Amino acid sequence: MKRSHSSKLWLMRHVNDPFVKRSKAEGYRSRAIYKLKEIDEKDRLLRPGAVVVDLGAAPGGWSQHAAARAGAGGKVVAIDLLEMGALNGVTFIKGDFSSDAGLKAVEEALAGLAVDVVLSDMAPNISGIMLSDQARALALVELALDFALSHLKPGGAFLVKTFQGDGFDDTIKAMRSAFAKVHVRKPEASRNESNEVFLLGLGAKAPRTP
């Protein structure tokens, strides 16, 4: 089967991407790790001993960084529909976080621990229909935020990928009601042509009863 012109351009761009080359040279799972690293360095998001939940974790770049920062005294629980190779310090769950079974599996892995940081790099499979894709992306953001509000300890942090468009302002408003500070971040590793941004909530208010 012949590759489409657009897929050839994507492959060429991916191969030549400096962050892809750098991630391979430095032994990281994906280029996405540099998005988290930049935000972490700027906002001091992850600390030794932290309990972290990574939603939409595969192939594992964010979990890799979170485990390194949390150290031996920390705990990282990661979940994704796709398989993810084992990482030291990471408990991985292959499952659907949007399902009751997926949520239960994450909660069981936490074993009653309150969470310091919730990370979400979840994104829907893109259909190409803008309104539909935006709605599905926002649904994942709301799902991650709902989990964060129920499981973060007071003062905890929430970092979520979202996309600028319909519903973006409402998401910021919802986060501002739940966190002392909310920042919009566009890391250098986030491609210029992408409308993805990352919302960072710091200083979680008292957790909501699940």
Phi, psi and omega per residue, in radians:
M1 nan 2.279 -3.141
K2 -1.270 2.445 3.054
R3 -1.288 2.505 3.059
S4 -1.257 2.808 3.126
H5 -1.045 -0.709 -3.108
S6 -1.163 -0.656 -3.141
S7 -1.227 -0.569 3.070
K8 -1.160 -0.723 3.110
L9 -1.117 -0.720 3.122
W10 -1.090 -0.784 -3.123
L11 -1.094 -0.732 3.130
M12 -1.122 -0.766 3.134
R13 -1.116 -0.703 -3.117
H14 -1.133 -0.792 -3.111
V15 -1.100 -0.640 -3.093
N16 -1.575 -0.036 -3.108
D17 -1.115 2.169 -3.119
P18 -1.092 -0.528 3.135
F19 -1.319 -0.524 3.038
V20 -1.156 -0.814 3.123
K21 -1.074 -0.748 -3.115
R22 -1.151 -0.720 -3.132
S23 -1.111 -0.665 3.103
K24 -1.182 -0.743 -3.123
A25 -1.133 -0.592 -3.072
E26 -1.684 0.060 3.049
G27 1.325 0.511 3.119
Y28 -1.684 2.739 -3.077
R29 -1.217 -0.568 -3.081
S30 -2.795 2.864 3.090
R31 -1.162 -0.363 -3.097
A32 -1.094 -0.362 -3.130
I33 -1.038 -0.540 -3.083
Y34 -1.264 -0.405 3.045
K35 -1.162 -0.833 3.137
L36 -1.183 -0.740 -3.129
K37 -1.023 -0.746 -3.132
E38 -1.121 -0.779 3.132
I39 -1.151 -0.726 3.133
D40 -1.071 -0.766 -3.138
E41 -1.153 -0.636 -3.117
K42 -1.310 -0.723 -2.980
D43 -1.932 0.042 3.130
R44 0.909 0.971 -3.009
L45 -1.346 -0.765 -3.027
L46 -1.924 2.414 -3.088
R47 -2.336 2.768 3.069
P48 -0.981 2.400 3.133
G49 1.472 0.037 -3.073
A50 -1.228 2.573 2.968
V51 -1.743 2.102 -2.997
V52 -2.206 2.425 2.996
V53 -2.028 2.229 -3.104
D54 -1.998 1.895 -3.107
L55 -1.661 2.281 -3.078
G56 1.257 0.903 -2.880
A57 -1.419 -0.540 -3.037
A58 -1.082 2.494 0.085
P59 -1.449 -0.017 2.980
G60 2.103 0.122 -3.114
G61 -1.032 -0.818 -3.118
W62 -1.180 -0.721 3.100
S63 -1.103 -0.660 3.125
Q64 -1.041 -0.812 3.136
H65 -1.215 -0.742 -3.115
A66 -1.080 -0.740 -3.141
A67 -1.137 -0.685 3.119
A68 -1.132 -0.678 -3.116
R69 -1.337 -0.661 -3.124
A70 -1.250 -0.573 3.089
G71 1.283 -2.997 -3.061
A72 -1.121 -0.480 -3.130
G73 -1.491 -0.042 -3.127
G74 -1.747 -3.066 3.128
K75 -2.597 2.300 3.082
V76 -2.132 2.164 3.061
V77 -1.972 2.165 -3.080
A78 -2.152 2.558 3.120
I79 -2.464 2.494 3.066
D80 -2.812 2.687 3.042
L81 -1.191 -0.529 -3.131
L82 -1.543 2.732 3.091
E83 -1.208 2.607 3.107
M84 -2.430 2.265 3.129
G85 -1.086 2.653 -3.090
A86 -1.074 2.511 3.071
L87 -2.316 2.405 3.087
N88 -1.064 2.316 3.097
G89 1.436 0.110 -3.101
V90 -2.131 2.210 2.987
T91 -1.650 1.972 -3.078
F92 -1.789 2.378 3.083
I93 -2.073 2.110 3.048
K94 -1.551 1.863 -3.080
G95 -3.074 3.090 -3.108
D96 -1.693 1.883 -3.093
F97 -1.097 -0.469 -3.116
S98 -1.312 -0.142 3.142
S99 -1.646 2.764 3.078
D100 -1.057 -0.658 -3.127
A101 -1.155 -0.689 3.128
G102 -1.149 -0.785 3.116
L103 -1.083 -0.755 3.140
K104 -1.086 -0.697 -3.138
A105 -1.106 -0.708 3.105
V106 -1.132 -0.790 -3.127
E107 -1.120 -0.658 3.107
E108 -1.167 -0.655 3.118
A109 -1.173 -0.539 3.104
L110 -1.281 -0.433 3.081
A111 0.922 0.733 3.061
G112 1.509 -0.039 3.138
L113 -1.254 2.400 2.996
A114 -1.321 2.602 -3.005
V115 -1.730 2.380 3.084
D116 -1.491 -0.699 -3.076
V117 -2.466 2.296 2.971
V118 -1.929 2.191 3.094
L119 -1.947 2.430 3.068
S120 -2.459 1.970 3.038
D121 -1.910 0.395 -3.110
M122 -1.134 2.498 3.056
A123 -2.636 2.540 3.134
P124 -1.349 2.815 2.963
N125 -1.142 2.262 -3.036
I126 -1.391 2.238 3.136
S127 -1.656 -0.377 -3.063
G128 1.657 -0.154 3.074
I129 -1.631 1.866 -2.916
M130 -0.977 -0.875 -3.086
L131 -1.096 -0.709 3.135
S132 -1.178 -0.767 -3.137
D133 -1.114 -0.711 3.135
Q134 -1.129 -0.729 -3.139
A135 -1.116 -0.711 -3.135
R136 -1.229 -0.647 3.096
A137 -1.123 -0.749 3.129
L138 -1.132 -0.589 3.108
A139 -1.106 -0.642 3.102
L140 -1.225 -0.661 3.085
V141 -1.079 -0.799 -3.140
E142 -1.094 -0.674 3.123
L143 -1.111 -0.786 3.133
A144 -1.153 -0.717 3.130
L145 -1.135 -0.716 3.114
D146 -1.036 -0.738 3.105
F147 -1.128 -0.783 -3.126
A148 -1.046 -0.765 -3.108
L149 -1.111 -0.467 -3.099
S150 -1.607 -0.346 -2.974
H151 -2.155 -0.266 3.121
L152 -1.263 2.465 3.003
K153 -1.319 2.734 3.092
P154 -0.952 2.322 -3.090
G155 1.579 -0.077 -3.122
G156 -1.223 3.066 -3.044
A157 -2.250 2.668 -3.118
F158 -2.388 2.163 3.102
L159 -2.132 2.158 -3.056
V160 -2.398 2.413 3.031
K161 -1.410 2.365 3.058
T162 -2.532 -3.118 -3.084
F163 -2.279 2.371 3.124
Q164 -1.180 2.361 -3.101
G165 2.682 -2.756 -3.139
D166 -0.976 2.300 3.087
G167 1.560 -0.161 -3.084
F168 -1.096 -0.814 -3.125
D169 -1.108 -0.618 3.127
D170 -1.163 -0.638 3.117
T171 -1.129 -0.780 3.104
I172 -1.061 -0.733 3.133
K173 -1.068 -0.755 3.139
A174 -1.117 -0.687 3.141
M175 -1.227 -0.634 3.142
R176 -1.150 -0.418 3.096
S177 -1.395 -0.248 -3.052
A178 -1.945 -0.262 -3.080
F179 -2.272 2.625 3.137
A180 -1.151 -0.635 3.132
K181 -2.394 2.491 3.075
V182 -2.298 2.243 -3.140
H183 -2.130 2.593 3.002
V184 -1.810 2.177 -3.103
R185 -2.114 2.425 3.055
K186 -2.248 1.552 -3.081
P187 -1.116 2.765 -3.139
E188 -1.033 -0.597 -3.115
A189 -1.308 -0.161 3.059
S190 -1.418 2.101 -3.010
R191 -1.061 2.451 -3.069
N192 -1.017 -0.641 -3.076
E193 -1.347 -0.189 3.138
S194 -1.491 2.480 3.093
N195 -1.626 0.274 3.085
E196 -1.274 2.497 2.991
V197 -2.457 2.949 -3.141
F198 -2.120 2.240 3.086
L199 -1.708 2.270 -3.099
L200 -2.079 2.063 3.065
G201 -1.813 2.195 -3.140
L202 -2.081 2.513 3.117
G203 1.309 1.033 3.129
A204 -1.035 2.415 3.065
K205 -1.339 3.121 -3.081
A206 -0.912 2.327 -3.099
P207 -1.105 2.570 3.090
R208 -1.400 2.548 3.110
T209 -1.178 2.174 -3.123
P210 -1.020 nan nan
